[in-house]
Amino acid sequence: MPIIPAVLLSVVAASGLIGCGPTALRPNPVTETRLTDVVPDERASASTQASPRAQPSTYLVLRLKRRRLEMMRDGAAAPLASFPIAIGRAGHETPTGRFQVEEMSEYPDFDQIDPNDRMRVIKRIPPGPENPLGDRWIGFAHGDGWTVGIHGTPHPELLGQAVSGGCIRMRNADVIRIYDTVKLGTPVIVYP
């Protein structure tokens, strides 16, 4: 069955390694979607000067060392909400920098990929309690053969740890709340 990388969301599972993305585990710095390679100072705000009539914008801040995702609003001093997360493990670190939400999916399929032929799906896990992507997918970075996003998990006991293939794992109820708040183009700032 052919894979259409722009449409299908899958997780690579080979030799015990799991990573978010359609065909590869490692980022390609030439083609990735990072908005800038400079990670802003943690004290800096992602907000921009808004006109008095403009509606405040929501954006996401990921603090990898703290294992937290913060939902922020322009002009607000404190997060609207803060959630525990799991992040990329050693060798599959979550990329840092400024990104934006570029794809969103409710109840995504999980595809196990053949390690010898990354275009061949070995097994597809439909939405449900055993799906490693949980109930929502919010893709925010990709490159040649890799994708990183925020998604749910059937294993919330792993939150607070560095266990993923680069993606951000959240409780399903939390990722649904984020999903219902963000839209395509929402800024995502990832601090170390």
KOLGU-352896 format. One line per 5 residues: number of its first residue (from 0); their letters; for each residue x negated, y negated, z of C-alpha. Coordinates in steps of 0.25 Angstrom, whole numbers, plus 5000, padded with zeros to 4 digits. Example, Ala and Ser with C-alpha at 12.3 -4.5 7.8 and 13.67 -1.06 7.14 Angstrom:
residues 2
0	as	4951 5018 5031  4945 5004 5029
***
This chain:
residues 192
0	mpiip	5000 5000 5000  4993 4987 4996  4992 4976 5006  4995 4961 5003  4986 4954 5013
5	avlls	4994 4941 5013  5007 4948 5016  5003 4960 5024  4998 4959 5038  4990 4970 5043
10	vvaas	4980 4974 5053  4967 4982 5049  4965 4994 5057  4952 5002 5055  4943 5010 5064
15	gligc	4950 5004 5076  4948 4990 5071  4961 4981 5070  4961 4968 5064  4972 4959 5059
20	gptal	4971 4957 5044  4975 4964 5031  4961 4969 5026  4949 4966 5034  4945 4963 5049
25	rpnpv	4934 4952 5047  4937 4937 5043  4931 4932 5030  4926 4918 5034  4927 4914 5019
30	tetrl	4942 4916 5017  4948 4915 5031  4959 4905 5034  4953 4898 5045  4956 4883 5044
35	tdvvp	4943 4879 5050  4931 4887 5056  4929 4877 5067  4936 4881 5080  4942 4869 5086
40	deras	4938 4865 5100  4948 4872 5110  4952 4858 5116  4956 4853 5102  4970 4853 5098
45	astqa	4975 4858 5085  4985 4847 5084  4985 4836 5075  4991 4822 5076  5006 4824 5073
50	spraq	5015 4812 5070  5025 4809 5081  5036 4816 5072  5028 4828 5069  5032 4841 5076
55	pstyl	5021 4847 5084  5014 4859 5078  5011 4872 5084  4998 4879 5083  4991 4891 5089
60	vlrlk	4978 4891 5097  4971 4905 5099  4961 4905 5111  4953 4918 5109  4945 4918 5122
65	rrrle	4958 4915 5130  4966 4925 5122  4977 4915 5120  4986 4910 5109  4991 4896 5112
70	mmrdg	5003 4890 5104  5000 4875 5104  5008 4863 5099  5002 4850 5094  5000 4840 5104
75	aaapl	5003 4849 5116  4992 4850 5127  4996 4865 5131  5000 4877 5123  5014 4879 5120
80	asfpi	5011 4894 5123  4999 4903 5126  4999 4918 5123  4989 4929 5126  4982 4935 5113
85	aigra	4973 4946 5109  4962 4942 5099  4951 4948 5090  4941 4958 5096  4926 4958 5094
90	ghetp	4923 4959 5080  4937 4955 5076  4938 4941 5082  4949 4932 5080  4944 4920 5071
95	tgrfq	4944 4907 5077  4947 4893 5071  4959 4886 5065  4969 4894 5057  4984 4893 5054
100	veems	4995 4903 5054  4996 4909 5039  5005 4920 5040  5016 4925 5049  5024 4938 5050
105	eypdf	5034 4944 5059  5033 4959 5062  5020 4962 5053  5016 4976 5049  5003 4981 5054
110	dqidp	4995 4988 5043  4983 4997 5046  4973 4996 5035  4964 5007 5030  4950 5004 5034
115	ndrmr	4944 5009 5021  4954 5002 5012  4959 4989 5019  4970 4988 5008  4976 5001 5012
120	vikri	4986 5001 5024  4985 5014 5032  4997 5011 5041  5008 5000 5042  5014 4998 5056
125	ppgpe	5027 4991 5055  5032 4980 5065  5035 4986 5078  5029 4989 5092  5017 4996 5086
130	nplgd	5013 4985 5076  5000 4979 5080  5004 4965 5074  5016 4964 5083  5028 4956 5079
135	rwigf	5021 4944 5072  5009 4940 5064  5004 4926 5063  4992 4926 5053  4982 4914 5055
140	ahgdg	4969 4918 5048  4965 4927 5037  4953 4929 5027  4949 4939 5017  4955 4952 5022
145	wtvgi	4958 4948 5037  4970 4941 5044  4971 4936 5058  4984 4933 5065  4992 4932 5078
150	hgtph	5001 4944 5080  5008 4952 5090  5004 4965 5097  5010 4977 5103  4999 4977 5113
155	pellg	5000 4965 5121  4991 4971 5132  4979 4968 5123  4982 4953 5123  4970 4945 5129
160	qavsg	4960 4954 5123  4951 4954 5110  4957 4966 5103  4962 4962 5089  4956 4962 5075
165	gcirm	4956 4947 5076  4971 4944 5077  4978 4938 5089  4988 4947 5096  4999 4942 5104
170	rnadv	5011 4948 5112  5023 4949 5101  5032 4940 5109  5020 4929 5109  5017 4931 5094
175	iriyd	5032 4929 5091  5032 4916 5098  5020 4911 5091  5026 4916 5077  5039 4909 5080
180	tvklg	5031 4896 5083  5020 4895 5072  5021 4894 5057  5012 4896 5045  5001 4885 5046
185	tpviv	5002 4884 5061  4987 4882 5066  4980 4893 5074  4968 4889 5081  4959 4900 5086
190	yp	4948 4897 5097  4938 4907 5101
***
